[in-house]
Amino acid sequence: MNSMLMPAIIVTVGLLLLLDNVRAMRFNHSWPIILIVIGSIKVLQSSASTDGHRDPSLAAAAAITATQDPNASASSTSSSEGR
């Protein structure tokens, strides 16, 4: 749901500019519709269910832990001690 805000704004601005171009509605009178769209998306985001979703902070921490090799740090310290 977080990725819906920018596409919704782009589509709304495009439609408002199209309506301005065909002289159906002037853009300077219709720009508050953009604020209504932003507010609507934010309300939908806050009320959306998160069941079945992973916590992004936990997923990032797991990815960092998985990429680190604990044996690599131990071998580098032992080689530096031998010098």
DSSP file (Angstrom, degrees, kcal/mol; ACC not computed):
  #  RESIDUE AA STRUCTURE BP1 BP2  ACC     N-H-->O    O-->H-N    N-H-->O    O-->H-N    TCO  KAPPA ALPHA  PHI   PSI    X-CA   Y-CA   Z-CA
    1    1 A M    >         0   0    0      0, 0.0     3,-1.4     0, 0.0     4,-0.3   0.000 360.0 360.0 360.0 -25.3    0.0    0.0    0.0
    2    2 A N  G >   +     0   0    0      1,-0.3     3,-0.8     2,-0.1     4,-0.3   0.797 360.0  58.2 -66.7 -26.8    3.0    2.3    0.5
    3    3 A S  G 3  S+     0   0    0      1,-0.2    -1,-0.3     2,-0.1     0, 0.0   0.371  89.0  76.4 -85.3   7.2    3.8    2.3   -3.1
    4    4 A M  G <> S+     0   0    0     -3,-1.4     4,-1.8     2,-0.1    -1,-0.2   0.659  75.8  74.8 -90.0 -16.0    0.4    3.6   -4.2
    5    5 A L  H <> S+     0   0    0     -3,-0.8     4,-2.2    -4,-0.3     5,-0.2   0.957  96.2  43.0 -66.9 -53.2    0.9    7.3   -3.2
    6    6 A M  H  > S+     0   0    0     -4,-0.3     4,-2.6     1,-0.2     5,-0.2   0.923 114.9  48.6 -64.7 -44.8    3.1    8.5   -6.0
    7    7 A P  H  > S+     0   0    0      0, 0.0     4,-2.5     0, 0.0    -1,-0.2   0.898 111.7  51.4 -61.2 -36.4    1.3    6.7   -8.9
    8    8 A A  H  X S+     0   0    0     -4,-1.8     4,-2.2     2,-0.2    -2,-0.2   0.896 111.4  47.0 -65.8 -39.3   -2.0    8.1   -7.5
    9    9 A I  H  X S+     0   0    0     -4,-2.2     4,-2.8     2,-0.2     5,-0.2   0.921 112.6  49.5 -67.1 -43.5   -0.6   11.6   -7.5
   10   10 A I  H  X S+     0   0    0     -4,-2.6     4,-2.3     1,-0.2    -2,-0.2   0.919 113.1  46.3 -63.0 -43.5    0.8   11.3  -11.0
   11   11 A V  H  X S+     0   0    0     -4,-2.5     4,-2.6    -5,-0.2    -1,-0.2   0.912 113.4  49.8 -65.3 -41.8   -2.5    9.9  -12.4
   12   12 A T  H  X S+     0   0    0     -4,-2.2     4,-2.5     2,-0.2    -2,-0.2   0.929 112.0  46.6 -63.8 -45.6   -4.5   12.7  -10.6
   13   13 A V  H  X S+     0   0    0     -4,-2.8     4,-2.5     1,-0.2     5,-0.2   0.910 112.3  51.9 -63.1 -41.0   -2.2   15.4  -11.9
   14   14 A G  H  X S+     0   0    0     -4,-2.3     4,-2.2    -5,-0.2    -2,-0.2   0.920 111.2  46.4 -61.3 -43.9   -2.4   13.9  -15.4
   15   15 A L  H  X S+     0   0    0     -4,-2.6     4,-2.6     2,-0.2    -2,-0.2   0.904 112.4  50.1 -65.9 -40.4   -6.2   13.8  -15.3
   16   16 A L  H  X S+     0   0    0     -4,-2.5     4,-2.0     1,-0.2    -2,-0.2   0.896 111.8  47.9 -65.5 -39.2   -6.4   17.4  -14.0
   17   17 A L  H  X S+     0   0    0     -4,-2.5     4,-2.2     2,-0.2    -1,-0.2   0.869 110.9  52.0 -68.8 -35.2   -4.1   18.7  -16.7
   18   18 A L  H  X S+     0   0    0     -4,-2.2     4,-2.1     2,-0.2    -2,-0.2   0.930 110.1  48.2 -64.0 -45.0   -6.1   16.8  -19.3
   19   19 A L  H  <>S+     0   0    0     -4,-2.6     5,-2.3     1,-0.2     6,-1.4   0.868 112.3  49.7 -63.5 -35.1   -9.3   18.4  -18.1
   20   20 A D  H ><5S+     0   0    0     -4,-2.0     3,-0.8     3,-0.2    -1,-0.2   0.878 109.0  52.8 -67.9 -37.3   -7.5   21.7  -18.2
   21   21 A N  H 3<5S+     0   0    0     -4,-2.2    -2,-0.2     1,-0.2    -1,-0.2   0.866 111.8  43.5 -68.4 -36.7   -6.3   21.1  -21.7
   22   22 A V  T 3<5S-     0   0    0     -4,-2.1    -1,-0.2    -5,-0.1    -2,-0.2   0.350 113.3-120.9 -90.3   7.8   -9.8   20.3  -23.0
   23   23 A R  T < 5S+     0   0    0     -3,-0.8    -3,-0.2     2,-0.2     3,-0.2   0.752  78.4 123.4  61.3  29.2  -11.2   23.3  -21.0
   24   24 A A  S   <S+     0   0    0     -5,-2.3     2,-0.3     1,-0.3    -4,-0.2   0.830  84.1   4.1 -83.2 -35.5  -13.6   21.1  -19.0
   25   25 A M  S    S-     0   0    0     -6,-1.4    -1,-0.3    -9,-0.2     2,-0.2  -0.964  78.2-120.6-151.9 132.0  -12.1   22.3  -15.7
   26   26 A R    >>  -     0   0    0     -2,-0.3     3,-1.2    -3,-0.2     4,-0.9  -0.530  16.7-137.5 -75.6 137.7   -9.4   24.9  -14.9
   27   27 A F  H 3> S+     0   0    0      1,-0.3     4,-1.2    -2,-0.2     3,-0.5   0.856 101.5  61.7 -64.2 -36.3   -6.3   23.5  -13.1
   28   28 A N  H 34 S+     0   0    0      1,-0.2    -1,-0.3     2,-0.2    -2,-0.0   0.683 110.9  40.7 -68.4 -14.4   -6.1   26.5  -10.8
   29   29 A H  H <4 S+     0   0    0     -3,-1.2    -1,-0.2     1,-0.1    -2,-0.2   0.584 117.3  47.3-101.1 -14.9   -9.6   25.6   -9.4
   30   30 A S  H >< S+     0   0    0     -4,-0.9     3,-1.9    -3,-0.5     4,-0.3   0.454  76.3  99.9-108.5  -1.1   -9.1   21.9   -9.3
   31   31 A W  T >X S+     0   0    0     -4,-1.2     3,-1.8     1,-0.3     4,-0.7   0.779  70.0  71.5 -61.2 -26.9   -5.7   21.5   -7.6
   32   32 A P  H 3> S+     0   0    0      0, 0.0     4,-1.8     0, 0.0    -1,-0.3   0.737  82.5  73.8 -61.6 -17.0   -7.3   20.7   -4.1
   33   33 A I  H <> S+     0   0    0     -3,-1.9     4,-2.3     1,-0.2    -2,-0.2   0.842  89.0  59.5 -61.5 -31.7   -8.3   17.4   -5.6
   34   34 A I  H <> S+     0   0    0     -3,-1.8     4,-2.3    -4,-0.3    -1,-0.2   0.911 104.6  48.7 -62.3 -42.4   -4.6   16.4   -5.3
   35   35 A L  H  X S+     0   0    0     -4,-0.7     4,-2.4     1,-0.2    -1,-0.2   0.875 109.7  52.2 -65.2 -36.7   -4.8   17.0   -1.5
   36   36 A I  H  X S+     0   0    0     -4,-1.8     4,-2.4     2,-0.2    -2,-0.2   0.902 109.9  48.8 -65.0 -41.3   -8.0   14.9   -1.3
   37   37 A V  H  X S+     0   0    0     -4,-2.3     4,-2.4     2,-0.2    -2,-0.2   0.917 111.2  49.5 -65.1 -43.7   -6.3   12.0   -3.2
   38   38 A I  H  X S+     0   0    0     -4,-2.3     4,-2.3     1,-0.2    -2,-0.2   0.933 112.9  47.2 -61.2 -45.7   -3.2   12.2   -0.8
   39   39 A G  H  X S+     0   0    0     -4,-2.4     4,-2.3     1,-0.2    -1,-0.2   0.895 111.0  51.6 -62.8 -40.5   -5.5   12.2    2.2
   40   40 A S  H  X S+     0   0    0     -4,-2.4     4,-2.3     2,-0.2    -1,-0.2   0.916 110.5  47.8 -63.5 -43.4   -7.5    9.3    0.9
   41   41 A I  H  X S+     0   0    0     -4,-2.4     4,-2.4     1,-0.2    -1,-0.2   0.902 111.1  51.5 -64.4 -40.8   -4.4    7.2    0.2
   42   42 A K  H  X S+     0   0    0     -4,-2.3     4,-2.1     2,-0.2    -2,-0.2   0.895 109.8  49.1 -64.1 -39.8   -3.1    8.0    3.7
   43   43 A V  H  X S+     0   0    0     -4,-2.3     4,-1.6     2,-0.2    -1,-0.2   0.919 112.1  48.8 -64.8 -42.3   -6.4    6.9    5.3
   44   44 A L  H  X S+     0   0    0     -4,-2.3     4,-0.6     1,-0.2    -2,-0.2   0.884 110.8  51.2 -63.9 -38.1   -6.3    3.7    3.3
   45   45 A Q  H >< S+     0   0    0     -4,-2.4     3,-0.5     1,-0.2    -1,-0.2   0.896 110.5  47.9 -65.6 -40.2   -2.7    3.0    4.3
   46   46 A S  H 3< S+     0   0    0     -4,-2.1    -1,-0.2     1,-0.2    -2,-0.2   0.787 116.5  42.8 -73.9 -25.6   -3.4    3.5    8.0
   47   47 A S  H 3< S+     0   0    0     -4,-1.6    -1,-0.2    -5,-0.2    -2,-0.2   0.430  88.3 114.9 -99.6   1.5   -6.5    1.2    7.9
   48   48 A A  S << S-     0   0    0     -4,-0.6     2,-0.2    -3,-0.5    -3,-0.0  -0.427  71.6-109.9 -73.4 145.8   -4.9   -1.5    5.7
   49   49 A S        -     0   0    0      1,-0.1    -1,-0.1    -2,-0.1    -2,-0.1  -0.489  21.3-165.6 -74.1 142.2   -4.4   -4.9    7.3
   50   50 A T    >   +     0   0    0     -2,-0.2     3,-1.9     3,-0.1     2,-0.2   0.191  41.3 135.1-111.2  14.0   -0.8   -6.0    7.9
   51   51 A D  T 3  S+     0   0    0      1,-0.3     3,-0.1     3,-0.0    -2,-0.1  -0.441  75.3  15.8 -64.4 131.7   -1.7   -9.7    8.5
   52   52 A G  T 3  S+     0   0    0      1,-0.3     2,-0.3    -2,-0.2    -1,-0.3   0.455 100.1 120.0  85.3   0.9    0.8  -11.9    6.6
   53   53 A H    <   -     0   0    0     -3,-1.9    -1,-0.3     1,-0.0     2,-0.3  -0.741  59.8-128.1 -99.2 147.6    3.3   -9.1    6.1
   54   54 A R        -     0   0    0     -2,-0.3     3,-0.0    -3,-0.1    -3,-0.0  -0.655  28.3-106.7 -88.8 149.4    6.8   -9.2    7.4
   55   55 A D     >  -     0   0    0     -2,-0.3     4,-2.1     1,-0.2     3,-0.4  -0.657  26.6-143.9 -73.0 121.9    8.2   -6.3    9.4
   56   56 A P  H  > S+     0   0    0      0, 0.0     4,-2.1     0, 0.0     5,-0.2   0.839  97.5  54.6 -61.5 -33.0   10.6   -4.5    7.0
   57   57 A S  H  > S+     0   0    0      1,-0.2     4,-1.9     2,-0.2     5,-0.1   0.887 109.8  46.8 -68.3 -36.6   13.1   -3.7    9.8
   58   58 A L  H  > S+     0   0    0     -3,-0.4     4,-2.1     2,-0.2    -1,-0.2   0.873 111.2  51.8 -70.5 -36.5   13.3   -7.3   10.8
   59   59 A A  H  X S+     0   0    0     -4,-2.1     4,-1.9     2,-0.2    -2,-0.2   0.891 110.3  48.6 -66.8 -38.8   13.8   -8.4    7.2
   60   60 A A  H  X S+     0   0    0     -4,-2.1     4,-2.0     2,-0.2    -2,-0.2   0.903 111.4  49.6 -67.5 -40.7   16.6   -6.0    6.7
   61   61 A A  H  X S+     0   0    0     -4,-1.9     4,-2.2     1,-0.2    -2,-0.2   0.886 110.8  50.0 -65.4 -38.4   18.3   -7.1    9.9
   62   62 A A  H  X S+     0   0    0     -4,-2.1     4,-2.2     2,-0.2    -1,-0.2   0.876 109.5  51.5 -67.3 -37.2   18.0  -10.7    8.8
   63   63 A A  H  X S+     0   0    0     -4,-1.9     4,-1.5     2,-0.2    -2,-0.2   0.889 110.9  47.6 -67.3 -38.6   19.5  -10.0    5.4
   64   64 A I  H  X S+     0   0    0     -4,-2.0     4,-1.1     2,-0.2    -2,-0.2   0.916 113.2  48.2 -67.6 -42.7   22.5   -8.2    6.9
   65   65 A T  H  < S+     0   0    0     -4,-2.2     3,-0.3     1,-0.2    -2,-0.2   0.881 110.1  52.4 -64.6 -38.4   23.1  -11.1    9.4
   66   66 A A  H  < S+     0   0    0     -4,-2.2    -1,-0.2     1,-0.2    -2,-0.2   0.821 108.1  50.8 -69.0 -30.9   22.8  -13.6    6.6
   67   67 A T  H  < S+     0   0    0     -4,-1.5     2,-0.4    -5,-0.1    -1,-0.2   0.706  93.8  85.9 -81.8 -19.2   25.4  -11.9    4.4
   68   68 A Q     <  -     0   0    0     -4,-1.1     3,-0.1    -3,-0.3    -4,-0.0  -0.685  69.6-148.4 -85.2 132.5   28.0  -11.6    7.2
   69   69 A D    >>  -     0   0    0     -2,-0.4     4,-1.0     1,-0.1     3,-0.7  -0.886   2.7-159.7-100.5 113.7   30.2  -14.7    7.6
   70   70 A P  H 3> S+     0   0    0      0, 0.0     4,-1.1     0, 0.0    -1,-0.1   0.798  91.1  57.4 -64.9 -26.5   31.2  -15.1   11.3
   71   71 A N  H 3> S+     0   0    0      1,-0.2     4,-2.0     2,-0.2     5,-0.2   0.792  97.6  61.8 -73.0 -27.5   34.2  -17.3   10.3
   72   72 A A  H <> S+     0   0    0     -3,-0.7     4,-1.7     1,-0.2    -1,-0.2   0.894 103.8  47.4 -67.6 -39.0   35.7  -14.5    8.1
   73   73 A S  H  X S+     0   0    0     -4,-1.0     4,-1.6     1,-0.2    -1,-0.2   0.865 111.1  51.8 -70.8 -34.5   36.1  -12.1   11.0
   74   74 A A  H  X S+     0   0    0     -4,-1.1     4,-1.7     1,-0.2    -2,-0.2   0.895 110.4  47.8 -68.7 -39.9   37.7  -14.8   13.2
   75   75 A S  H  X S+     0   0    0     -4,-2.0     4,-1.7     1,-0.2    -1,-0.2   0.844 109.6  53.0 -71.5 -32.3   40.3  -15.7   10.5
   76   76 A S  H  X S+     0   0    0     -4,-1.7     4,-1.5     2,-0.2    -1,-0.2   0.861 109.8  48.4 -71.7 -33.8   41.2  -12.1    9.8
   77   77 A T  H  X S+     0   0    0     -4,-1.6     4,-1.4     2,-0.2    -2,-0.2   0.874 111.0  50.1 -72.4 -35.2   41.9  -11.5   13.5
   78   78 A S  H  X S+     0   0    0     -4,-1.7     4,-0.9     1,-0.2    -2,-0.2   0.850 110.3  49.9 -72.0 -32.1   44.0  -14.6   13.8
   79   79 A S  H  < S+     0   0    0     -4,-1.7     4,-0.4     1,-0.2    -1,-0.2   0.833 110.2  50.2 -74.1 -31.5   46.1  -13.6   10.8
   80   80 A S  H >< S+     0   0    0     -4,-1.5     3,-0.5     1,-0.2    -1,-0.2   0.783 106.5  56.0 -76.2 -25.0   46.7  -10.1   12.1
   81   81 A E  H 3< S+     0   0    0     -4,-1.4    -1,-0.2     1,-0.2    -2,-0.2   0.772  99.6  61.1 -74.4 -25.6   47.8  -11.5   15.5
   82   82 A G  T 3<        0   0    0     -4,-0.9    -1,-0.2     1,-0.2    -2,-0.2   0.645 360.0 360.0 -76.7 -14.1   50.5  -13.6   13.8
   83   83 A R    <         0   0    0     -3,-0.5    -1,-0.2    -4,-0.4    -2,-0.1   0.475 360.0 360.0 -79.5 360.0   52.3  -10.6   12.4
